[in-house]
Amino acid sequence: FSRSTRDIAGLSVRMAICDSISGTNQLPMFFDDVLSSFDDKRCFDMMECMENISDDRQIFLCTCRSRETELHNDWKDVEVIRL
């Protein structure tokens, strides 16, 4: 498998684990630069997935890249904080 395929599988597993341990509490999810190895299509697809999940829980995505912050323009309830 390519690195990005392994990364997307690992990210999916982490998201599933968070769902299974949080139960009805819907814990927030924190991700640190998890999309860095993805090509633009996979990055966009995963960002859409995170947007859908954000209907039920808060998502924190930390990144040092501008690509991820530019993808959110038409999405609801997205706040970008630049440091």
mmCIF file of the N, C-alpha and C atoms, coordinates in Angstrom:
data_MODEL
# 
_entry.id   MODEL 
# 
loop_
_atom_site.group_PDB 
_atom_site.id 
_atom_site.type_symbol 
_atom_site.label_atom_id 
_atom_site.label_alt_id 
_atom_site.label_comp_id 
_atom_site.label_asym_id 
_atom_site.label_entity_id 
_atom_site.label_seq_id 
_atom_site.pdbx_PDB_ins_code 
_atom_site.Cartn_x 
_atom_site.Cartn_y 
_atom_site.Cartn_z 
_atom_site.occupancy 
_atom_site.B_iso_or_equiv 
_atom_site.pdbx_formal_charge 
_atom_site.auth_seq_id 
_atom_site.auth_comp_id 
_atom_site.auth_asym_id 
_atom_site.auth_atom_id 
_atom_site.pdbx_PDB_model_num 
ATOM 1   N N  . PHE A 1 1  ? 0.826   -1.185 0.000  1.00 0.00 ? 1  PHE A N  1 
ATOM 2   C CA . PHE A 1 1  ? 0.000   0.000  0.000  1.00 0.00 ? 1  PHE A CA 1 
ATOM 3   C C  . PHE A 1 1  ? 0.870   1.248  0.000  1.00 0.00 ? 1  PHE A C  1 
ATOM 4   N N  . SER A 1 2  ? 0.357   2.305  -0.616 1.00 0.00 ? 2  SER A N  1 
ATOM 5   C CA . SER A 1 2  ? 1.076   3.574  -0.602 1.00 0.00 ? 2  SER A CA 1 
ATOM 6   C C  . SER A 1 2  ? 0.963   4.199  0.792  1.00 0.00 ? 2  SER A C  1 
ATOM 7   N N  . ARG A 1 3  ? 1.787   5.175  1.052  1.00 0.00 ? 3  ARG A N  1 
ATOM 8   C CA . ARG A 1 3  ? 1.763   5.843  2.357  1.00 0.00 ? 3  ARG A CA 1 
ATOM 9   C C  . ARG A 1 3  ? 0.402   6.488  2.609  1.00 0.00 ? 3  ARG A C  1 
ATOM 10  N N  . SER A 1 4  ? -0.146  7.155  1.598  1.00 0.00 ? 4  SER A N  1 
ATOM 11  C CA . SER A 1 4  ? -1.432  7.818  1.812  1.00 0.00 ? 4  SER A CA 1 
ATOM 12  C C  . SER A 1 4  ? -2.560  6.813  2.037  1.00 0.00 ? 4  SER A C  1 
ATOM 13  N N  . THR A 1 5  ? -2.477  5.638  1.403  1.00 0.00 ? 5  THR A N  1 
ATOM 14  C CA . THR A 1 5  ? -3.486  4.599  1.640  1.00 0.00 ? 5  THR A CA 1 
ATOM 15  C C  . THR A 1 5  ? -3.400  4.103  3.079  1.00 0.00 ? 5  THR A C  1 
ATOM 16  N N  . ARG A 1 6  ? -2.187  3.891  3.574  1.00 0.00 ? 6  ARG A N  1 
ATOM 17  C CA . ARG A 1 6  ? -2.014  3.490  4.985  1.00 0.00 ? 6  ARG A CA 1 
ATOM 18  C C  . ARG A 1 6  ? -2.506  4.593  5.915  1.00 0.00 ? 6  ARG A C  1 
ATOM 19  N N  . ASP A 1 7  ? -2.212  5.846  5.570  1.00 0.00 ? 7  ASP A N  1 
ATOM 20  C CA . ASP A 1 7  ? -2.628  6.968  6.419  1.00 0.00 ? 7  ASP A CA 1 
ATOM 21  C C  . ASP A 1 7  ? -4.143  7.097  6.478  1.00 0.00 ? 7  ASP A C  1 
ATOM 22  N N  . ILE A 1 8  ? -4.811  6.921  5.350  1.00 0.00 ? 8  ILE A N  1 
ATOM 23  C CA . ILE A 1 8  ? -6.276  7.044  5.346  1.00 0.00 ? 8  ILE A CA 1 
ATOM 24  C C  . ILE A 1 8  ? -6.909  5.886  6.116  1.00 0.00 ? 8  ILE A C  1 
ATOM 25  N N  . ALA A 1 9  ? -6.324  4.707  6.024  1.00 0.00 ? 9  ALA A N  1 
ATOM 26  C CA . ALA A 1 9  ? -6.830  3.570  6.804  1.00 0.00 ? 9  ALA A CA 1 
ATOM 27  C C  . ALA A 1 9  ? -6.630  3.820  8.291  1.00 0.00 ? 9  ALA A C  1 
ATOM 28  N N  . GLY A 1 10 ? -5.471  4.334  8.668  1.00 0.00 ? 10 GLY A N  1 
ATOM 29  C CA . GLY A 1 10 ? -5.212  4.650  10.073 1.00 0.00 ? 10 GLY A CA 1 
ATOM 30  C C  . GLY A 1 10 ? -6.135  5.730  10.603 1.00 0.00 ? 10 GLY A C  1 
ATOM 31  N N  . LEU A 1 11 ? -6.383  6.736  9.790  1.00 0.00 ? 11 LEU A N  1 
ATOM 32  C CA . LEU A 1 11 ? -7.297  7.813  10.189 1.00 0.00 ? 11 LEU A CA 1 
ATOM 33  C C  . LEU A 1 11 ? -8.716  7.281  10.364 1.00 0.00 ? 11 LEU A C  1 
ATOM 34  N N  . SER A 1 12 ? -9.133  6.410  9.460  1.00 0.00 ? 12 SER A N  1 
ATOM 35  C CA . SER A 1 12 ? -10.473 5.811  9.565  1.00 0.00 ? 12 SER A CA 1 
ATOM 36  C C  . SER A 1 12 ? -10.605 4.976  10.832 1.00 0.00 ? 12 SER A C  1 
ATOM 37  N N  . VAL A 1 13 ? -9.566  4.232  11.166 1.00 0.00 ? 13 VAL A N  1 
ATOM 38  C CA . VAL A 1 13 ? -9.584  3.415  12.382 1.00 0.00 ? 13 VAL A CA 1 
ATOM 39  C C  . VAL A 1 13 ? -9.670  4.321  13.615 1.00 0.00 ? 13 VAL A C  1 
ATOM 40  N N  . ARG A 1 14 ? -8.889  5.402  13.636 1.00 0.00 ? 14 ARG A N  1 
ATOM 41  C CA . ARG A 1 14 ? -8.945  6.312  14.788 1.00 0.00 ? 14 ARG A CA 1 
ATOM 42  C C  . ARG A 1 14 ? -10.329 6.932  14.947 1.00 0.00 ? 14 ARG A C  1 
ATOM 43  N N  . MET A 1 15 ? -10.949 7.293  13.823 1.00 0.00 ? 15 MET A N  1 
ATOM 44  C CA . MET A 1 15 ? -12.289 7.873  13.887 1.00 0.00 ? 15 MET A CA 1 
ATOM 45  C C  . MET A 1 15 ? -13.298 6.849  14.401 1.00 0.00 ? 15 MET A C  1 
ATOM 46  N N  . ALA A 1 16 ? -13.160 5.606  13.971 1.00 0.00 ? 16 ALA A N  1 
ATOM 47  C CA . ALA A 1 16 ? -14.063 4.546  14.436 1.00 0.00 ? 16 ALA A CA 1 
ATOM 48  C C  . ALA A 1 16 ? -13.865 4.261  15.922 1.00 0.00 ? 16 ALA A C  1 
ATOM 49  N N  . ILE A 1 17 ? -12.630 4.260  16.382 1.00 0.00 ? 17 ILE A N  1 
ATOM 50  C CA . ILE A 1 17 ? -12.349 4.044  17.806 1.00 0.00 ? 17 ILE A CA 1 
ATOM 51  C C  . ILE A 1 17 ? -12.974 5.166  18.635 1.00 0.00 ? 17 ILE A C  1 
ATOM 52  N N  . CYS A 1 18 ? -12.826 6.393  18.173 1.00 0.00 ? 18 CYS A N  1 
ATOM 53  C CA . CYS A 1 18 ? -13.421 7.520  18.901 1.00 0.00 ? 18 CYS A CA 1 
ATOM 54  C C  . CYS A 1 18 ? -14.934 7.353  18.999 1.00 0.00 ? 18 CYS A C  1 
ATOM 55  N N  . ASP A 1 19 ? -15.557 6.931  17.909 1.00 0.00 ? 19 ASP A N  1 
ATOM 56  C CA . ASP A 1 19 ? -17.001 6.686  17.934 1.00 0.00 ? 19 ASP A CA 1 
ATOM 57  C C  . ASP A 1 19 ? -17.364 5.601  18.931 1.00 0.00 ? 19 ASP A C  1 
ATOM 58  N N  . SER A 1 20 ? -16.590 4.529  18.948 1.00 0.00 ? 20 SER A N  1 
ATOM 59  C CA . SER A 1 20 ? -16.950 3.404  19.814 1.00 0.00 ? 20 SER A CA 1 
ATOM 60  C C  . SER A 1 20 ? -16.734 3.716  21.291 1.00 0.00 ? 20 SER A C  1 
ATOM 61  N N  . ILE A 1 21 ? -15.726 4.499  21.652 1.00 0.00 ? 21 ILE A N  1 
ATOM 62  C CA . ILE A 1 21 ? -15.493 4.782  23.076 1.00 0.00 ? 21 ILE A CA 1 
ATOM 63  C C  . ILE A 1 21 ? -16.302 5.963  23.591 1.00 0.00 ? 21 ILE A C  1 
ATOM 64  N N  . SER A 1 22 ? -16.774 6.821  22.694 1.00 0.00 ? 22 SER A N  1 
ATOM 65  C CA . SER A 1 22 ? -17.491 8.007  23.175 1.00 0.00 ? 22 SER A CA 1 
ATOM 66  C C  . SER A 1 22 ? -18.960 7.732  23.476 1.00 0.00 ? 22 SER A C  1 
ATOM 67  N N  . GLY A 1 23 ? -19.508 6.703  22.873 1.00 0.00 ? 23 GLY A N  1 
ATOM 68  C CA . GLY A 1 23 ? -20.919 6.386  23.122 1.00 0.00 ? 23 GLY A CA 1 
ATOM 69  C C  . GLY A 1 23 ? -21.815 7.540  22.734 1.00 0.00 ? 23 GLY A C  1 
ATOM 70  N N  . THR A 1 24 ? -22.652 7.975  23.668 1.00 0.00 ? 24 THR A N  1 
ATOM 71  C CA . THR A 1 24 ? -23.578 9.066  23.374 1.00 0.00 ? 24 THR A CA 1 
ATOM 72  C C  . THR A 1 24 ? -22.981 10.436 23.709 1.00 0.00 ? 24 THR A C  1 
ATOM 73  N N  . ASN A 1 25 ? -21.768 10.487 24.258 1.00 0.00 ? 25 ASN A N  1 
ATOM 74  C CA . ASN A 1 25 ? -21.160 11.754 24.658 1.00 0.00 ? 25 ASN A CA 1 
ATOM 75  C C  . ASN A 1 25 ? -20.583 12.552 23.498 1.00 0.00 ? 25 ASN A C  1 
ATOM 76  N N  . GLN A 1 26 ? -20.342 11.928 22.363 1.00 0.00 ? 26 GLN A N  1 
ATOM 77  C CA . GLN A 1 26 ? -19.808 12.590 21.176 1.00 0.00 ? 26 GLN A CA 1 
ATOM 78  C C  . GLN A 1 26 ? -18.599 13.474 21.496 1.00 0.00 ? 26 GLN A C  1 
ATOM 79  N N  . LEU A 1 27 ? -17.513 12.851 21.876 1.00 0.00 ? 27 LEU A N  1 
ATOM 80  C CA . LEU A 1 27 ? -16.282 13.555 22.202 1.00 0.00 ? 27 LEU A CA 1 
ATOM 81  C C  . LEU A 1 27 ? -15.736 14.288 20.982 1.00 0.00 ? 27 LEU A C  1 
ATOM 82  N N  . PRO A 1 28 ? -15.062 15.419 21.177 1.00 0.00 ? 28 PRO A N  1 
ATOM 83  C CA . PRO A 1 28 ? -14.438 16.099 20.036 1.00 0.00 ? 28 PRO A CA 1 
ATOM 84  C C  . PRO A 1 28 ? -13.277 15.263 19.503 1.00 0.00 ? 28 PRO A C  1 
ATOM 85  N N  . MET A 1 29 ? -12.925 15.485 18.251 1.00 0.00 ? 29 MET A N  1 
ATOM 86  C CA . MET A 1 29 ? -11.801 14.782 17.626 1.00 0.00 ? 29 MET A CA 1 
ATOM 87  C C  . MET A 1 29 ? -10.708 15.800 17.315 1.00 0.00 ? 29 MET A C  1 
ATOM 88  N N  . PHE A 1 30 ? -9.477  15.454 17.656 1.00 0.00 ? 30 PHE A N  1 
ATOM 89  C CA . PHE A 1 30 ? -8.319  16.300 17.399 1.00 0.00 ? 30 PHE A CA 1 
ATOM 90  C C  . PHE A 1 30 ? -7.402  15.592 16.414 1.00 0.00 ? 30 PHE A C  1 
ATOM 91  N N  . PHE A 1 31 ? -7.032  16.279 15.346 1.00 0.00 ? 31 PHE A N  1 
ATOM 92  C CA . PHE A 1 31 ? -6.139  15.723 14.337 1.00 0.00 ? 31 PHE A CA 1 
ATOM 93  C C  . PHE A 1 31 ? -5.000  16.700 14.093 1.00 0.00 ? 31 PHE A C  1 
ATOM 94  N N  . ASP A 1 32 ? -3.789  16.188 14.074 1.00 0.00 ? 32 ASP A N  1 
ATOM 95  C CA . ASP A 1 32 ? -2.611  17.027 13.846 1.00 0.00 ? 32 ASP A CA 1 
ATOM 96  C C  . ASP A 1 32 ? -1.926  16.616 12.549 1.00 0.00 ? 32 ASP A C  1 
ATOM 97  N N  . ASP A 1 33 ? -2.119  17.420 11.523 1.00 0.00 ? 33 ASP A N  1 
ATOM 98  C CA . ASP A 1 33 ? -1.473  17.240 10.221 1.00 0.00 ? 33 ASP A CA 1 
ATOM 99  C C  . ASP A 1 33 ? -1.674  15.840 9.642  1.00 0.00 ? 33 ASP A C  1 
ATOM 100 N N  . VAL A 1 34 ? -2.874  15.297 9.791  1.00 0.00 ? 34 VAL A N  1 
ATOM 101 C CA . VAL A 1 34 ? -3.145  13.935 9.321  1.00 0.00 ? 34 VAL A CA 1 
ATOM 102 C C  . VAL A 1 34 ? -3.355  13.853 7.810  1.00 0.00 ? 34 VAL A C  1 
ATOM 103 N N  . LEU A 1 35 ? -3.546  14.978 7.144  1.00 0.00 ? 35 LEU A N  1 
ATOM 104 C CA . LEU A 1 35 ? -3.825  14.958 5.711  1.00 0.00 ? 35 LEU A CA 1 
ATOM 105 C C  . LEU A 1 35 ? -2.599  15.291 4.860  1.00 0.00 ? 35 LEU A C  1 
ATOM 106 N N  . SER A 1 36 ? -1.455  15.432 5.483  1.00 0.00 ? 36 SER A N  1 
ATOM 107 C CA . SER A 1 36 ? -0.262  15.911 4.775  1.00 0.00 ? 36 SER A CA 1 
ATOM 108 C C  . SER A 1 36 ? 0.216   14.975 3.674  1.00 0.00 ? 36 SER A C  1 
ATOM 109 N N  . SER A 1 37 ? -0.013  13.677 3.803  1.00 0.00 ? 37 SER A N  1 
ATOM 110 C CA . SER A 1 37 ? 0.458   12.736 2.773  1.00 0.00 ? 37 SER A CA 1 
ATOM 111 C C  . SER A 1 37 ? -0.583  12.467 1.695  1.00 0.00 ? 37 SER A C  1 
ATOM 112 N N  . PHE A 1 38 ? -1.762  13.061 1.819  1.00 0.00 ? 38 PHE A N  1 
ATOM 113 C CA . PHE A 1 38 ? -2.836  12.803 0.868  1.00 0.00 ? 38 PHE A CA 1 
ATOM 114 C C  . PHE A 1 38 ? -2.687  13.679 -0.368 1.00 0.00 ? 38 PHE A C  1 
ATOM 115 N N  . ASP A 1 39 ? -3.084  13.127 -1.527 1.00 0.00 ? 39 ASP A N  1 
ATOM 116 C CA . ASP A 1 39 ? -3.165  13.972 -2.716 1.00 0.00 ? 39 ASP A CA 1 
ATOM 117 C C  . ASP A 1 39 ? -4.399  14.874 -2.559 1.00 0.00 ? 39 ASP A C  1 
ATOM 118 N N  . ASP A 1 40 ? -4.584  15.812 -3.474 1.00 0.00 ? 40 ASP A N  1 
ATOM 119 C CA . ASP A 1 40 ? -5.668  16.783 -3.338 1.00 0.00 ? 40 ASP A CA 1 
ATOM 120 C C  . ASP A 1 40 ? -7.041  16.132 -3.291 1.00 0.00 ? 40 ASP A C  1 
ATOM 121 N N  . LYS A 1 41 ? -7.270  15.110 -4.093 1.00 0.00 ? 41 LYS A N  1 
ATOM 122 C CA . LYS A 1 41 ? -8.580  14.436 -4.123 1.00 0.00 ? 41 LYS A CA 1 
ATOM 123 C C  . LYS A 1 41 ? -8.869  13.748 -2.791 1.00 0.00 ? 41 LYS A C  1 
ATOM 124 N N  . ARG A 1 42 ? -7.911  13.001 -2.280 1.00 0.00 ? 42 ARG A N  1 
ATOM 125 C CA . ARG A 1 42 ? -8.120  12.316 -1.002 1.00 0.00 ? 42 ARG A CA 1 
ATOM 126 C C  . ARG A 1 42 ? -8.269  13.325 0.133  1.00 0.00 ? 42 ARG A C  1 
ATOM 127 N N  . CYS A 1 43 ? -7.498  14.388 0.075  1.00 0.00 ? 43 CYS A N  1 
ATOM 128 C CA . CYS A 1 43 ? -7.612  15.421 1.099  1.00 0.00 ? 43 CYS A CA 1 
ATOM 129 C C  . CYS A 1 43 ? -9.021  16.010 1.093  1.00 0.00 ? 43 CYS A C  1 
ATOM 130 N N  . PHE A 1 44 ? -9.522  16.359 -0.089 1.00 0.00 ? 44 PHE A N  1 
ATOM 131 C CA . PHE A 1 44 ? -10.862 16.921 -0.194 1.00 0.00 ? 44 PHE A CA 1 
ATOM 132 C C  . PHE A 1 44 ? -11.909 15.928 0.293  1.00 0.00 ? 44 PHE A C  1 
ATOM 133 N N  . ASP A 1 45 ? -11.773 14.663 -0.102 1.00 0.00 ? 45 ASP A N  1 
ATOM 134 C CA . ASP A 1 45 ? -12.735 13.641 0.329  1.00 0.00 ? 45 ASP A CA 1 
ATOM 135 C C  . ASP A 1 45 ? -12.738 13.493 1.849  1.00 0.00 ? 45 ASP A C  1 
ATOM 136 N N  . MET A 1 46 ? -11.554 13.482 2.471  1.00 0.00 ? 46 MET A N  1 
ATOM 137 C CA . MET A 1 46 ? -11.484 13.341 3.919  1.00 0.00 ? 46 MET A CA 1 
ATOM 138 C C  . MET A 1 46 ? -12.017 14.595 4.615  1.00 0.00 ? 46 MET A C  1 
ATOM 139 N N  . MET A 1 47 ? -11.777 15.754 4.032  1.00 0.00 ? 47 MET A N  1 
ATOM 140 C CA . MET A 1 47 ? -12.331 16.986 4.607  1.00 0.00 ? 47 MET A CA 1 
ATOM 141 C C  . MET A 1 47 ? -13.863 16.947 4.553  1.00 0.00 ? 47 MET A C  1 
ATOM 142 N N  . GLU A 1 48 ? -14.430 16.425 3.476  1.00 0.00 ? 48 GLU A N  1 
ATOM 143 C CA . GLU A 1 48 ? -15.887 16.268 3.403  1.00 0.00 ? 48 GLU A CA 1 
ATOM 144 C C  . GLU A 1 48 ? -16.387 15.299 4.468  1.00 0.00 ? 48 GLU A C  1 
ATOM 145 N N  . CYS A 1 49 ? -15.655 14.223 4.673  1.00 0.00 ? 49 CYS A N  1 
ATOM 146 C CA . CYS A 1 49 ? -16.006 13.256 5.715  1.00 0.00 ? 49 CYS A CA 1 
ATOM 147 C C  . CYS A 1 49 ? -15.998 13.941 7.082  1.00 0.00 ? 49 CYS A C  1 
ATOM 148 N N  . MET A 1 50 ? -14.959 14.723 7.344  1.00 0.00 ? 50 MET A N  1 
ATOM 149 C CA . MET A 1 50 ? -14.870 15.439 8.620  1.00 0.00 ? 50 MET A CA 1 
ATOM 150 C C  . MET A 1 50 ? -16.006 16.449 8.768  1.00 0.00 ? 50 MET A C  1 
ATOM 151 N N  . GLU A 1 51 ? -16.378 17.081 7.660  1.00 0.00 ? 51 GLU A N  1 
ATOM 152 C CA . GLU A 1 51 ? -17.505 18.021 7.725  1.00 0.00 ? 51 GLU A CA 1 
ATOM 153 C C  . GLU A 1 51 ? -18.788 17.291 8.109  1.00 0.00 ? 51 GLU A C  1 
ATOM 154 N N  . ASN A 1 52 ? -19.014 16.123 7.534  1.00 0.00 ? 52 ASN A N  1 
ATOM 155 C CA . ASN A 1 52 ? -20.207 15.345 7.875  1.00 0.00 ? 52 ASN A CA 1 
ATOM 156 C C  . ASN A 1 52 ? -20.188 14.914 9.338  1.00 0.00 ? 52 ASN A C  1 
ATOM 157 N N  . ILE A 1 53 ? -19.037 14.499 9.822  1.00 0.00 ? 53 ILE A N  1 
ATOM 158 C CA . ILE A 1 53 ? -18.910 14.089 11.216 1.00 0.00 ? 53 ILE A CA 1 
ATOM 159 C C  . ILE A 1 53 ? -19.123 15.278 12.151 1.00 0.00 ? 53 ILE A C  1 
ATOM 160 N N  . SER A 1 54 ? -18.771 16.466 11.684 1.00 0.00 ? 54 SER A N  1 
ATOM 161 C CA . SER A 1 54 ? -18.888 17.651 12.539 1.00 0.00 ? 54 SER A CA 1 
ATOM 162 C C  . SER A 1 54 ? -20.338 18.027 12.829 1.00 0.00 ? 54 SER A C  1 
ATOM 163 N N  . ASP A 1 55 ? -21.283 17.400 12.148 1.00 0.00 ? 55 ASP A N  1 
ATOM 164 C CA . ASP A 1 55 ? -22.688 17.606 12.496 1.00 0.00 ? 55 ASP A CA 1 
ATOM 165 C C  . ASP A 1 55 ? -22.983 17.065 13.888 1.00 0.00 ? 55 ASP A C  1 
ATOM 166 N N  . ASP A 1 56 ? -22.216 16.047 14.310 1.00 0.00 ? 56 ASP A N  1 
ATOM 167 C CA . ASP A 1 56 ? -22.444 15.382 15.591 1.00 0.00 ? 56 ASP A CA 1 
ATOM 168 C C  . ASP A 1 56 ? -21.406 15.698 16.653 1.00 0.00 ? 56 ASP A C  1 
ATOM 169 N N  . ARG A 1 57 ? -20.238 16.156 16.249 1.00 0.00 ? 57 ARG A N  1 
ATOM 170 C CA . ARG A 1 57 ? -19.157 16.409 17.205 1.00 0.00 ? 57 ARG A CA 1 
ATOM 171 C C  . ARG A 1 57 ? -18.250 17.500 16.668 1.00 0.00 ? 57 ARG A C  1 
ATOM 172 N N  . GLN A 1 58 ? -17.466 18.075 17.530 1.00 0.00 ? 58 GLN A N  1 
ATOM 173 C CA . GLN A 1 58 ? -16.534 19.122 17.132 1.00 0.00 ? 58 GLN A CA 1 
ATOM 174 C C  . GLN A 1 58 ? -15.241 18.483 16.607 1.00 0.00 ? 58 GLN A C  1 
ATOM 175 N N  . ILE A 1 59 ? -14.723 19.041 15.515 1.00 0.00 ? 59 ILE A N  1 
ATOM 176 C CA . ILE A 1 59 ? -13.487 18.546 14.896 1.00 0.00 ? 59 ILE A CA 1 
ATOM 177 C C  . ILE A 1 59 ? -12.437 19.647 14.986 1.00 0.00 ? 59 ILE A C  1 
ATOM 178 N N  . PHE A 1 60 ? -11.243 19.282 15.440 1.00 0.00 ? 60 PHE A N  1 
ATOM 179 C CA . PHE A 1 60 ? -10.101 20.189 15.452 1.00 0.00 ? 60 PHE A CA 1 
ATOM 180 C C  . PHE A 1 60 ? -9.059  19.612 14.496 1.00 0.00 ? 60 PHE A C  1 
ATOM 181 N N  . LEU A 1 61 ? -8.727  20.353 13.471 1.00 0.00 ? 61 LEU A N  1 
ATOM 182 C CA . LEU A 1 61 ? -7.729  19.912 12.507 1.00 0.00 ? 61 LEU A CA 1 
ATOM 183 C C  . LEU A 1 61 ? -6.592  20.924 12.522 1.00 0.00 ? 61 LEU A C  1 
ATOM 184 N N  . CYS A 1 62 ? -5.453  20.505 13.010 1.00 0.00 ? 62 CYS A N  1 
ATOM 185 C CA . CYS A 1 62 ? -4.259  21.359 13.028 1.00 0.00 ? 62 CYS A CA 1 
ATOM 186 C C  . CYS A 1 62 ? -3.421  21.020 11.806 1.00 0.00 ? 62 CYS A C  1 
ATOM 187 N N  . THR A 1 63 ? -2.958  22.049 11.109 1.00 0.00 ? 63 THR A N  1 
ATOM 188 C CA . THR A 1 63 ? -2.142  21.818 9.923  1.00 0.00 ? 63 THR A CA 1 
ATOM 189 C C  . THR A 1 63 ? -1.219  23.001 9.690  1.00 0.00 ? 63 THR A C  1 
ATOM 190 N N  . CYS A 1 64 ? -0.124  22.749 9.026  1.00 0.00 ? 64 CYS A N  1 
ATOM 191 C CA . CYS A 1 64 ? 0.790   23.822 8.655  1.00 0.00 ? 64 CYS A CA 1 
ATOM 192 C C  . CYS A 1 64 ? 0.674   24.128 7.166  1.00 0.00 ? 64 CYS A C  1 
ATOM 193 N N  . ARG A 1 65 ? -0.297  23.547 6.508  1.00 0.00 ? 65 ARG A N  1 
ATOM 194 C CA . ARG A 1 65 ? -0.485  23.727 5.068  1.00 0.00 ? 65 ARG A CA 1 
ATOM 195 C C  . ARG A 1 65 ? -1.692  24.615 4.791  1.00 0.00 ? 65 ARG A C  1 
ATOM 196 N N  . SER A 1 66 ? -1.630  25.357 3.709  1.00 0.00 ? 66 SER A N  1 
ATOM 197 C CA . SER A 1 66 ? -2.755  26.219 3.347  1.00 0.00 ? 66 SER A CA 1 
ATOM 198 C C  . SER A 1 66 ? -3.833  25.465 2.572  1.00 0.00 ? 66 SER A C  1 
ATOM 199 N N  . ARG A 1 67 ? -3.484  24.333 1.984  1.00 0.00 ? 67 ARG A N  1 
ATOM 200 C CA . ARG A 1 67 ? -4.445  23.583 1.165  1.00 0.00 ? 67 ARG A CA 1 
ATOM 201 C C  . ARG A 1 67 ? -5.701  23.249 1.957  1.00 0.00 ? 67 ARG A C  1 
ATOM 202 N N  . GLU A 1 68 ? -5.539  22.737 3.157  1.00 0.00 ? 68 GLU A N  1 
ATOM 203 C CA . GLU A 1 68 ? -6.685  22.335 3.959  1.00 0.00 ? 68 GLU A CA 1 
ATOM 204 C C  . GLU A 1 68 ? -7.543  23.533 4.356  1.00 0.00 ? 68 GLU A C  1 
ATOM 205 N N  . THR A 1 69 ? -6.933  24.649 4.627  1.00 0.00 ? 69 THR A N  1 
ATOM 206 C CA . THR A 1 69 ? -7.714  25.820 5.036  1.00 0.00 ? 69 THR A CA 1 
ATOM 207 C C  . THR A 1 69 ? -8.456  26.447 3.864  1.00 0.00 ? 69 THR A C  1 
ATOM 208 N N  . GLU A 1 70 ? -7.993  26.231 2.655  1.00 0.00 ? 70 GLU A N  1 
ATOM 209 C CA . GLU A 1 70 ? -8.672  26.782 1.482  1.00 0.00 ? 70 GLU A CA 1 
ATOM 210 C C  . GLU A 1 70 ? -9.880  25.954 1.062  1.00 0.00 ? 70 GLU A C  1 
ATOM 211 N N  . LEU A 1 71 ? -9.958  24.712 1.482  1.00 0.00 ? 71 LEU A N  1 
ATOM 212 C CA . LEU A 1 71 ? -11.053 23.832 1.077  1.00 0.00 ? 71 LEU A CA 1 
ATOM 213 C C  . LEU A 1 71 ? -12.368 24.119 1.805  1.00 0.00 ? 71 LEU A C  1 
ATOM 214 N N  . HIS A 1 72 ? -12.325 24.862 2.861  1.00 0.00 ? 72 HIS A N  1 
ATOM 215 C CA . HIS A 1 72 ? -13.507 25.034 3.709  1.00 0.00 ? 72 HIS A CA 1 
ATOM 216 C C  . HIS A 1 72 ? -14.434 26.162 3.270  1.00 0.00 ? 72 HIS A C  1 
ATOM 217 N N  . ASN A 1 73 ? -14.095 26.944 2.284  1.00 0.00 ? 73 ASN A N  1 
ATOM 218 C CA . ASN A 1 73 ? -14.791 28.195 1.967  1.00 0.00 ? 73 ASN A CA 1 
ATOM 219 C C  . ASN A 1 73 ? -16.310 28.099 1.904  1.00 0.00 ? 73 ASN A C  1 
ATOM 220 N N  . ASP A 1 74 ? -16.858 27.053 1.332  1.00 0.00 ? 74 ASP A N  1 
ATOM 221 C CA . ASP A 1 74 ? -18.313 26.936 1.178  1.00 0.00 ? 74 ASP A CA 1 
ATOM 222 C C  . ASP A 1 74 ? -18.967 26.106 2.278  1.00 0.00 ? 74 ASP A C  1 
ATOM 223 N N  . TRP A 1 75 ? -18.213 25.707 3.260  1.00 0.00 ? 75 TRP A N  1 
ATOM 224 C CA . TRP A 1 75 ? -18.749 24.825 4.287  1.00 0.00 ? 75 TRP A CA 1 
ATOM 225 C C  . TRP A 1 75 ? -19.230 25.617 5.487  1.00 0.00 ? 75 TRP A C  1 
ATOM 226 N N  . LYS A 1 76 ? -20.215 25.079 6.157  1.00 0.00 ? 76 LYS A N  1 
ATOM 227 C CA . LYS A 1 76 ? -20.810 25.766 7.300  1.00 0.00 ? 76 LYS A CA 1 
ATOM 228 C C  . LYS A 1 76 ? -19.993 25.553 8.572  1.00 0.00 ? 76 LYS A C  1 
ATOM 229 N N  . ASP A 1 77 ? -20.070 26.514 9.448  1.00 0.00 ? 77 ASP A N  1 
ATOM 230 C CA . ASP A 1 77 ? -19.496 26.386 10.797 1.00 0.00 ? 77 ASP A CA 1 
ATOM 231 C C  . ASP A 1 77 ? -18.028 25.974 10.821 1.00 0.00 ? 77 ASP A C  1 
ATOM 232 N N  . VAL A 1 78 ? -17.234 26.510 9.910  1.00 0.00 ? 78 VAL A N  1 
ATOM 233 C CA . VAL A 1 78 ? -15.801 26.240 9.907  1.00 0.00 ? 78 VAL A CA 1 
ATOM 234 C C  . VAL A 1 78 ? -15.089 27.525 10.312 1.00 0.00 ? 78 VAL A C  1 
ATOM 235 N N  . GLU A 1 79 ? -14.234 27.410 11.280 1.00 0.00 ? 79 GLU A N  1 
ATOM 236 C CA . GLU A 1 79 ? -13.458 28.565 11.701 1.00 0.00 ? 79 GLU A CA 1 
ATOM 237 C C  . GLU A 1 79 ? -11.975 28.232 11.560 1.00 0.00 ? 79 GLU A C  1 
ATOM 238 N N  . VAL A 1 80 ? -11.267 29.117 10.884 1.00 0.00 ? 80 VAL A N  1 
ATOM 239 C CA . VAL A 1 80 ? -9.823  28.945 10.697 1.00 0.00 ? 80 VAL A CA 1 
ATOM 240 C C  . VAL A 1 80 ? -9.119  29.921 11.626 1.00 0.00 ? 80 VAL A C  1 
ATOM 241 N N  . ILE A 1 81 ? -8.209  29.391 12.415 1.00 0.00 ? 81 ILE A N  1 
ATOM 242 C CA . ILE A 1 81 ? -7.407  30.217 13.320 1.00 0.00 ? 81 ILE A CA 1 
ATOM 243 C C  . ILE A 1 81 ? -5.962  30.100 12.846 1.00 0.00 ? 81 ILE A C  1 
ATOM 244 N N  . ARG A 1 82 ? -5.386  31.222 12.481 1.00 0.00 ? 82 ARG A N  1 
ATOM 245 C CA . ARG A 1 82 ? -4.009  31.225 11.997 1.00 0.00 ? 82 ARG A CA 1 
ATOM 246 C C  . ARG A 1 82 ? -3.094  31.732 13.103 1.00 0.00 ? 82 ARG A C  1 
ATOM 247 N N  . LEU A 1 83 ? -2.000  31.029 13.285 1.00 0.00 ? 83 LEU A N  1 
ATOM 248 C CA . LEU A 1 83 ? -1.016  31.420 14.293 1.00 0.00 ? 83 LEU A CA 1 
ATOM 249 C C  . LEU A 1 83 ? 0.250   31.903 13.635 1.00 0.00 ? 83 LEU A C  1 
# 
